[in-house]
Amino acid sequence: MFRRVFIANRGEVAARMVRACRELGIEPVCGASEADLAAGYPYLQDAAEVVCLGPGPAAESYLKMEAQVQAAHQTRCSALHPGWGFLAENPTFAALSEQHGVTFIGPRAHTMDQMGRKTSARQAAAAAGLPVVPGSPGLLSGPEQAVAVANHVGYPIALKADAGGGGRGIRRCNCESEVADAWSQAAREAQAAFGSAALYLEKYLEGGRHIEFQVLGDGRGQAIHLGERECSIQRRHQKLLEEAPSPALAPEQREHYGRLCAGAAASWHYRGAGTMEFLLAPDGKLYFLEMNTRLQVEHPVTEQITGIDLAQAMLRVAAGGPLPCRQEDVRWRGHAIEARVNAEDPAADFRPAPGTLQRFAIGGEAVRVDTHMDSGARIPPFYDSLIAKVIGWGATRDAAADALLRSLDAAVIEGVPTTLPLHRRILADPDFRAGRFDTLWLGRWLERSSS
């Protein structure tokens, strides 16, 4: 096992990895920007050492690859965990770490590169037997080829950035006349966001649900799956609430697609935690969309129903250890639902709300809280607005929702507006309670609520 691990990230995921390291007897070393050093986060007090990476803006601190690797090397860390966001899925960062003798806790650079580009990920998934959304076999040369493919698969279609993520570089087209303008817009946005204007095309499937499968591989040809998560409650492709298992998936589907995912990860010699994202179409078929080669924000719901600590498993596997169990030993118990509490103002189009938390208190029975915040901590304006994840567990889905709702009803956060009131309303909604929703449900629900 590693003696020291550098955590190349901030906020809630850094707090999560500090805890996992301490539980395994590893000394965690954290990189932090000047803004985070001044914010007063408890996890920085729990670290064995803290290195200042630079000023507050991410481009001057958390996105500086050389500075992160140098800090890991100088603090005698033999491994580095990238967290999520920032450089977590950057193959150059993974390769740079390994080149300097610092083990990258995650998949190898070539795997990350393959799965980070959407067209090569689709090709790899199809070769491994996973069903993919009908679309272009590879990158498109221009709008003329897009029209030809669209006429074959049928409208509506979506033009998507090959290097994309987070809903950027995507445009829907309902007919041929919309393709040229959509191509220009998507390519321009993709170039600005990802440094690549390359696009591909997929059939746009309406009314679908976002389902993702958690896999864990040892990097030597063995992999397991830990079931699926339901992530359809989202706004503009950003998840707000997740749960496991999905209320829309039958046990035989879970078994079938889970084994397909584990088999694919094993064939790629995948190392560490990864998530395969699918669209569950209205006709009940699952289609592979992409793979996230990192720990997911919503991983706690999987941990709560399987009892497997994914953060610890990543550390053990990266150190050359085995998977935590065999596939036949994985057991699912009960239901878990997670609410992402963001410092945002839903009444002002979810505008981020940096500031100081004058009071911060969340807890409750049958509830887990993952956070880096405390009363008096500051929220800088430079980063993601996530301040806490509250996870309710229960023997049934209703029991999990009730536990989470009780916790959110009793929660007190003062100093900044948050999404707490929104989550309370969603959890009490009859459609949510009945599992009647898809990826467009929240948008429709918000429109009804504001009218």
Backbone torsions as a table, in degrees:
resi	resn	phi	psi	omega
1	MET	NA	152.3	178.8
2	PHE	-66.6	148.8	175.0
3	ARG	-89.1	-40.4	-179.5
4	ARG	-134.7	138.0	178.3
5	VAL	-127.5	132.5	176.9
6	PHE	-91.2	131.6	179.9
7	ILE	-104.5	105.9	-173.0
8	ALA	-91.0	56.3	-178.0
9	ASN	-163.6	-170.7	-175.0
10	ARG	-143.0	176.1	169.6
11	GLY	65.9	-142.6	-171.3
12	GLU	-63.2	-39.9	-179.3
13	VAL	-69.6	-33.3	176.5
14	ALA	-65.8	-41.4	177.1
15	ALA	-62.6	-38.8	179.4
16	ARG	-63.0	-43.6	-177.5
17	MET	-75.4	-31.0	173.5
18	VAL	-60.5	-43.9	-179.9
19	ARG	-64.2	-43.7	-179.6
20	ALA	-63.2	-41.5	178.6
21	CYS	-62.0	-47.7	-179.0
22	ARG	-60.3	-39.3	-179.5
23	GLU	-65.5	-25.5	179.1
24	LEU	-99.0	6.5	179.4
25	GLY	76.8	21.4	178.9
26	ILE	-98.0	141.5	175.8
27	GLU	-83.8	116.1	179.0
28	PRO	-86.7	134.5	174.9
29	VAL	-116.9	129.4	-175.5
30	CYS	-111.0	139.1	166.0
31	GLY	-92.1	142.8	-178.5
32	ALA	-149.1	145.4	175.2
33	SER	-78.7	167.5	177.4
34	GLU	-60.2	-37.8	179.7
35	ALA	-63.8	-41.6	-179.9
36	ASP	-73.3	-32.8	176.4
37	LEU	-62.7	-33.0	-179.3
38	ALA	-85.5	-9.2	-172.7
39	ALA	-79.1	-22.2	177.8
40	GLY	81.9	40.2	-179.3
41	TYR	-81.0	134.0	-177.9
42	PRO	-60.3	-34.5	-174.8
43	TYR	-64.2	-26.9	178.2
44	LEU	-70.1	-27.5	175.4
45	GLN	-73.5	-26.2	-178.4
46	ASP	-85.0	-11.5	-179.6
47	ALA	-74.4	151.4	177.1
48	ALA	-71.1	-28.8	-179.2
49	GLU	-159.2	149.6	178.9
50	VAL	-129.6	133.5	-180.0
51	VAL	-115.3	130.5	176.2
52	CYS	-77.9	124.7	-177.1
53	LEU	-93.7	-15.5	-178.5
54	GLY	141.9	-170.2	-179.1
55	PRO	-62.7	175.2	-175.0
56	GLY	-60.1	-47.6	-178.3
57	PRO	-54.0	136.7	-175.2
58	ALA	-59.4	-34.5	-179.4
59	ALA	-63.5	-20.7	-178.7
60	GLU	-104.7	6.3	-178.1
61	SER	-145.7	-82.0	-171.4
62	TYR	-71.0	-16.5	178.6
63	LEU	-99.2	7.1	179.4
64	LYS	-90.6	98.1	-174.7
65	MET	-60.0	-49.7	-175.6
66	GLU	-62.0	-39.4	-179.6
67	ALA	-65.2	-39.3	179.6
68	GLN	-65.8	-47.1	-178.8
69	VAL	-66.7	-39.8	178.0
70	GLN	-63.3	-40.9	178.8
71	ALA	-63.2	-40.8	177.9
72	ALA	-62.7	-44.1	-178.3
73	HIS	-65.7	-44.1	-176.3
74	GLN	-71.0	-23.9	178.7
75	THR	-95.4	14.3	174.0
76	ARG	62.7	36.1	175.9
77	CYS	-89.8	130.7	179.4
78	SER	-90.3	-5.6	180.0
79	ALA	-148.9	162.0	-177.1
80	LEU	-137.8	132.2	175.2
81	HIS	-109.0	127.4	-174.1
82	PRO	-88.1	-7.4	-177.7
83	GLY	68.6	-139.8	172.7
84	TRP	-133.5	158.3	-174.2
85	GLY	73.3	-173.2	-179.5
86	PHE	48.7	-113.8	-174.5
87	LEU	-101.2	11.9	-170.6
88	ALA	-60.7	-31.2	-178.5
89	GLU	-116.9	30.2	-179.9
90	ASN	-97.8	110.3	-177.0
91	PRO	-64.3	-29.1	177.6
92	THR	-65.1	-39.3	178.2
93	PHE	-65.0	-43.2	178.3
94	ALA	-61.9	-43.7	-179.9
95	ALA	-66.5	-40.7	179.7
96	LEU	-62.3	-40.9	178.0
97	SER	-59.7	-50.4	-178.4
98	GLU	-63.6	-37.2	179.6
99	GLN	-62.4	-28.1	180.0
100	HIS	-98.3	16.7	175.5
101	GLY	76.2	19.1	179.3
102	VAL	-111.4	114.3	-178.6
103	THR	-62.9	128.0	176.6
104	PHE	-85.8	120.2	-176.7
105	ILE	-84.5	89.3	-176.3
106	GLY	163.4	-168.7	-179.6
107	PRO	-68.8	162.6	177.7
108	ARG	-69.7	158.7	-173.6
109	ALA	-58.7	-41.1	-177.2
110	HIS	-67.8	-34.4	176.5
111	THR	-67.7	-43.6	179.2
112	MET	-61.9	-39.5	179.1
113	ASP	-66.0	-44.6	-180.0
114	GLN	-61.4	-46.0	-176.0
115	MET	-82.4	-17.4	179.1
116	GLY	-76.6	-23.0	175.8
117	ARG	-96.1	121.2	-167.8
118	LYS	-61.4	-37.9	-177.9
119	THR	-69.9	-42.5	178.7
120	SER	-68.8	-31.8	176.0
121	ALA	-65.7	-42.2	177.2
122	ARG	-61.4	-42.1	-179.6
123	GLN	-65.7	-42.2	179.0
124	ALA	-65.8	-39.8	179.5
125	ALA	-64.5	-45.4	179.7
126	ALA	-62.2	-40.5	179.0
127	ALA	-64.3	-28.2	180.0
128	ALA	-88.2	2.9	176.4
129	GLY	94.0	8.0	178.0
130	LEU	-85.5	138.7	178.8
131	PRO	-74.1	133.1	179.8
132	VAL	-114.9	156.2	178.0
133	VAL	-65.0	133.2	177.0
134	PRO	-54.7	138.9	-178.8
135	GLY	176.9	-159.0	-179.0
136	SER	-73.6	143.5	-179.9
137	PRO	-70.6	-18.4	-179.3
138	GLY	-159.2	-155.7	179.4
139	LEU	-70.0	151.2	178.7
140	LEU	-95.3	144.3	-178.6
141	SER	-82.0	-22.4	-179.0
142	GLY	174.2	-178.3	-177.3
143	PRO	-63.5	-27.8	179.5
144	GLU	-65.2	-44.2	177.3
145	GLN	-67.1	-35.4	177.8
146	ALA	-60.0	-41.7	178.9
147	VAL	-63.2	-42.3	-179.6
148	ALA	-62.6	-43.7	179.2
149	VAL	-67.9	-41.5	-179.0
150	ALA	-61.7	-39.9	178.3
151	ASN	-64.3	-26.7	179.5
152	HIS	-79.7	-45.3	-176.4
153	VAL	-85.2	-21.7	179.4
154	GLY	94.1	143.9	178.5
155	TYR	-84.0	155.7	0.1
156	PRO	-77.1	155.4	177.0
157	ILE	-128.0	167.1	176.0
158	ALA	-126.0	127.8	169.7
159	LEU	-87.0	131.4	-173.7
160	LYS	-133.1	146.8	176.9
161	ALA	-72.9	132.0	179.1
162	ASP	-62.4	-35.5	-178.6
163	ALA	-100.3	20.3	-168.2
164	GLY	-82.3	178.3	178.5
165	GLY	173.0	160.8	177.1
166	GLY	66.9	19.4	177.4
167	GLY	83.1	2.5	-178.9
168	ARG	-90.7	149.7	-179.5
169	GLY	72.7	29.6	-179.8
170	ILE	-123.2	133.2	174.7
171	ARG	-138.6	133.6	177.0
172	ARG	-90.3	140.6	176.4
173	CYS	-126.2	127.7	-179.8
174	ASN	-95.7	-15.8	-179.8
175	CYS	-158.5	170.9	-174.6
176	GLU	-61.0	-35.4	-176.3
177	SER	-66.4	-16.8	-178.5
178	GLU	-90.8	-10.2	-170.0
179	VAL	-67.7	-44.8	-174.9
180	ALA	-60.4	-49.4	179.9
181	ASP	-65.7	-41.1	179.9
182	ALA	-63.1	-38.6	178.2
183	TRP	-60.2	-47.8	-179.0
184	SER	-61.1	-43.7	-178.8
185	GLN	-66.8	-45.8	-178.5
186	ALA	-65.9	-42.5	-179.5
187	ALA	-64.5	-41.7	179.4
188	ARG	-64.2	-44.2	179.7
189	GLU	-66.6	-39.7	179.5
190	ALA	-64.6	-41.5	179.2
191	GLN	-62.9	-42.9	-178.7
192	ALA	-68.3	-37.7	-174.9
193	ALA	-84.9	-36.3	-170.2
194	PHE	-124.2	-3.7	-179.5
195	GLY	76.5	13.1	178.8
196	SER	-146.2	130.1	-180.0
197	ALA	-95.7	7.6	-177.2
198	ALA	-64.2	134.7	-177.8
199	LEU	-127.6	154.0	170.1
200	TYR	-133.3	-179.7	-173.8
201	LEU	-133.2	141.4	173.9
202	GLU	-133.9	150.3	170.4
203	LYS	-61.6	132.3	178.6
204	TYR	-86.0	113.3	-178.5
205	LEU	-99.5	113.8	-175.8
206	GLU	-85.9	150.9	175.6
207	GLY	72.0	22.8	-178.9
208	GLY	-87.2	170.5	176.9
209	ARG	-118.3	146.4	-179.0
210	HIS	-91.1	110.5	179.6
211	ILE	-118.9	134.7	178.5
212	GLU	-131.9	143.2	179.5
213	PHE	-107.9	132.1	177.4
214	GLN	-87.7	125.5	175.4
215	VAL	-120.8	159.1	179.1
216	LEU	-143.8	121.1	-178.2
217	GLY	-121.2	153.7	-179.6
218	ASP	-94.8	-0.3	179.3
219	GLY	79.6	1.7	-177.3
220	ARG	-125.3	19.1	175.8
221	GLY	101.6	7.7	176.2
222	GLN	-116.9	138.7	179.1
223	ALA	-154.0	152.0	176.1
224	ILE	-130.9	162.3	171.5
225	HIS	-116.3	151.7	-178.8
226	LEU	-116.6	28.2	177.7
227	GLY	86.9	-171.8	-172.8
228	GLU	-112.8	165.7	172.4
229	ARG	-126.7	145.5	175.6
230	GLU	-97.4	121.7	-175.7
231	CYS	-130.3	35.9	-174.2
232	SER	-82.6	-16.7	178.2
233	ILE	-80.5	93.9	-175.7
234	GLN	-146.5	156.0	179.5
235	ARG	-124.4	120.2	-179.4
236	ARG	52.7	46.4	177.8
237	HIS	69.5	8.6	177.0
238	GLN	-105.3	124.3	-175.8
239	LYS	-73.2	140.9	177.4
240	LEU	-115.4	-31.9	-174.9
241	LEU	-148.9	134.2	-177.8
242	GLU	-132.5	159.1	178.6
243	GLU	-151.4	162.4	176.0
244	ALA	-146.6	135.0	-5.3
245	PRO	-77.1	177.8	177.3
246	SER	-77.2	135.8	176.6
247	PRO	-72.0	-6.7	-176.8
248	ALA	-101.2	-3.5	-174.4
249	LEU	-109.7	131.4	177.2
250	ALA	-79.3	154.4	-179.3
251	PRO	-56.0	-37.5	-179.9
252	GLU	-68.9	-31.2	174.4
253	GLN	-67.7	-42.5	178.4
254	ARG	-57.6	-46.1	-179.2
255	GLU	-64.5	-45.6	-175.6
256	HIS	-66.4	-54.7	-175.7
257	TYR	-72.7	-32.0	176.7
258	GLY	-61.7	-43.5	178.9
259	ARG	-68.9	-34.1	174.4
260	LEU	-61.1	-44.2	-179.8
261	CYS	-64.6	-45.5	179.0
262	ALA	-63.0	-40.2	178.7
263	GLY	-64.4	-39.9	177.7
264	ALA	-64.4	-46.3	179.5
265	ALA	-60.9	-40.1	178.7
266	ALA	-64.3	-40.5	-178.4
267	SER	-66.9	-26.2	178.1
268	TRP	-89.9	0.8	-174.0
269	HIS	53.1	45.4	-177.8
270	TYR	-66.7	138.2	-178.7
271	ARG	-117.6	125.7	176.4
272	GLY	95.5	-162.3	-179.1
273	ALA	-88.8	140.9	177.1
274	GLY	-150.9	159.0	-177.7
275	THR	-130.4	126.9	176.5
276	MET	-101.1	120.6	-175.8
277	GLU	-96.4	137.8	-178.0
278	PHE	-130.7	158.0	168.4
279	LEU	-108.8	124.4	174.0
280	LEU	-90.6	106.3	-176.6
281	ALA	-72.5	160.1	179.2
282	PRO	-57.9	-24.1	179.1
283	ASP	-82.7	4.1	176.3
284	GLY	91.0	0.0	179.5
285	LYS	-89.3	143.2	176.6
286	LEU	-99.5	136.9	178.9
287	TYR	-127.2	129.3	177.6
288	PHE	-65.2	135.1	177.5
289	LEU	-109.5	-52.8	-176.5
290	GLU	-168.2	173.1	176.2
291	MET	-125.3	133.5	173.4
292	ASN	-97.6	116.1	-173.0
293	THR	-91.9	57.0	-176.6
294	ARG	-164.7	177.7	170.5
295	LEU	-73.8	136.2	-178.8
296	GLN	-90.2	152.4	175.2
297	VAL	-54.4	-40.6	-173.1
298	GLU	-88.7	16.1	-177.2
299	HIS	-60.0	-25.4	-178.2
300	PRO	-59.5	-30.3	-178.9
301	VAL	-66.1	-34.1	176.2
302	THR	-68.8	-41.9	178.0
303	GLU	-61.0	-38.4	-176.4
304	GLN	-67.8	-32.4	-177.0
305	ILE	-97.8	-11.1	178.4
306	THR	-109.6	-21.6	-176.0
307	GLY	76.0	8.5	-179.7
308	ILE	-100.0	124.0	-179.7
309	ASP	-83.2	105.6	-175.8
310	LEU	-69.2	-36.2	179.4
311	ALA	-64.0	-44.8	177.4
312	GLN	-66.1	-38.6	-179.7
313	ALA	-62.2	-38.9	178.0
314	MET	-61.6	-42.6	179.8
315	LEU	-64.6	-44.3	-178.3
316	ARG	-65.3	-44.8	-178.3
317	VAL	-65.2	-42.5	-179.9
318	ALA	-63.2	-27.8	178.3
319	ALA	-83.9	3.7	178.0
320	GLY	96.6	6.8	-178.6
321	GLY	-81.1	173.0	-178.4
322	PRO	-83.1	171.5	171.1
323	LEU	-64.9	156.2	-175.8
324	PRO	-66.1	-21.5	179.9
325	CYS	-167.5	173.1	173.2
326	ARG	-85.8	161.4	-178.8
327	GLN	-58.4	-40.9	-177.5
328	GLU	-68.4	-12.8	179.5
329	ASP	-93.5	-8.0	179.5
330	VAL	-71.0	128.8	178.6
331	ARG	-125.4	140.2	177.5
332	TRP	-108.3	132.4	-175.1
333	ARG	-131.9	115.1	174.1
334	GLY	73.5	-153.7	-174.0
335	HIS	-140.6	146.4	177.8
336	ALA	-135.2	141.0	178.9
337	ILE	-131.8	132.9	-178.3
338	GLU	-116.2	133.4	172.8
339	ALA	-109.9	127.2	174.2
340	ARG	-86.4	115.8	179.0
341	VAL	-93.8	114.4	-178.3
342	ASN	-111.1	147.8	173.3
343	ALA	-82.6	78.3	-178.1
344	GLU	-140.0	158.4	178.5
345	ASP	-107.8	99.7	179.9
346	PRO	-58.9	-28.5	-179.4
347	ALA	-73.7	-15.0	179.3
348	ALA	-116.8	46.7	179.5
349	ASP	57.1	37.9	175.7
350	PHE	60.4	38.6	178.2
351	ARG	-66.2	130.0	177.3
352	PRO	-57.3	146.5	-174.7
353	ALA	-130.5	77.5	175.9
354	PRO	-65.6	157.9	-179.0
355	GLY	160.0	-162.3	-179.1
356	THR	-111.9	132.0	176.8
357	LEU	-78.9	104.9	179.4
358	GLN	-71.4	-33.2	176.4
359	ARG	-148.1	137.9	-177.4
360	PHE	-144.7	110.4	-178.3
361	ALA	-145.8	112.6	176.7
362	ILE	-137.1	136.5	177.9
363	GLY	-173.0	-158.8	176.4
364	GLY	135.0	163.8	179.3
365	GLU	-73.9	141.1	-179.4
366	ALA	60.0	31.1	-178.3
367	VAL	-131.6	138.3	173.5
368	ARG	-111.6	138.0	178.2
369	VAL	-122.1	120.5	175.1
370	ASP	-108.1	118.4	-176.8
371	THR	-156.9	160.3	172.6
372	HIS	-112.7	5.5	-172.7
373	MET	-99.8	164.7	173.3
374	ASP	-158.5	165.9	177.5
375	SER	-57.4	132.8	-179.7
376	GLY	93.1	-11.9	-180.0
377	ALA	-72.6	150.8	-179.7
378	ARG	-103.5	147.3	176.8
379	ILE	-108.1	105.7	-180.0
380	PRO	-67.9	160.0	-177.8
381	PRO	-85.1	3.1	-169.5
382	PHE	-92.7	-14.1	-166.1
383	TYR	-127.3	-176.6	176.0
384	ASP	-56.2	147.5	-173.9
385	SER	-88.1	4.5	-179.9
386	LEU	-64.9	126.2	178.0
387	ILE	-116.4	-18.6	178.8
388	ALA	-166.1	154.6	170.3
389	LYS	-122.6	127.3	179.9
390	VAL	-114.1	122.7	-173.6
391	ILE	-118.1	118.3	176.4
392	GLY	-97.8	139.2	177.7
393	TRP	-121.8	146.9	175.0
394	GLY	-158.6	163.9	178.4
395	ALA	-65.7	-25.0	177.3
396	THR	-129.3	168.9	179.0
397	ARG	-63.6	-42.8	178.7
398	ASP	-61.7	-40.2	179.7
399	ALA	-64.9	-39.1	177.6
400	ALA	-65.1	-42.9	178.7
401	ALA	-64.4	-39.9	178.7
402	ASP	-64.0	-43.4	179.9
403	ALA	-62.9	-43.7	179.6
404	LEU	-65.6	-42.9	-179.3
405	LEU	-64.2	-41.2	177.2
406	ARG	-59.8	-41.6	-180.0
407	SER	-64.7	-45.2	-178.4
408	LEU	-69.1	-33.8	176.5
409	ASP	-63.3	-34.8	-177.6
410	ALA	-89.6	-10.8	-176.5
411	ALA	-66.3	144.8	177.2
412	VAL	-128.1	116.1	174.7
413	ILE	-129.6	118.1	-177.9
414	GLU	-123.1	144.9	177.6
415	GLY	119.2	-33.2	178.7
416	VAL	-142.5	151.8	172.9
417	PRO	-71.1	150.0	180.0
418	THR	-138.4	175.4	178.1
419	THR	-87.7	10.1	179.4
420	LEU	-54.4	-50.6	-179.5
421	PRO	-59.4	-37.4	178.6
422	LEU	-62.8	-45.2	179.6
423	HIS	-62.9	-38.7	178.5
424	ARG	-59.8	-43.0	-179.0
425	ARG	-68.3	-41.0	179.6
426	ILE	-62.6	-46.2	-177.1
427	LEU	-63.9	-25.2	179.6
428	ALA	-93.0	-5.5	-175.4
429	ASP	-72.5	135.8	-179.3
430	PRO	-60.7	-37.4	178.6
431	ASP	-63.3	-43.9	178.4
432	PHE	-63.5	-44.6	-178.6
433	ARG	-61.0	-31.5	-179.9
434	ALA	-89.4	-2.8	-179.0
435	GLY	74.4	21.4	-178.4
436	ARG	-96.0	83.1	178.8
437	PHE	-157.7	162.0	173.7
438	ASP	-139.7	-169.4	-175.3
439	THR	-69.9	-15.7	179.2
440	LEU	-99.1	-3.5	-173.6
441	TRP	-61.0	-45.5	-175.0
442	LEU	-63.7	-38.9	177.5
443	GLY	-60.8	-44.3	178.0
444	ARG	-64.8	-40.4	-178.4
445	TRP	-64.1	-41.9	179.4
446	LEU	-66.2	-37.8	177.5
447	GLU	-63.3	-43.8	177.8
448	ARG	-63.1	-39.7	-176.3
449	SER	-67.8	-30.3	-176.7
450	SER	-90.1	-11.5	-177.6
451	SER	-86.5	NA	NA
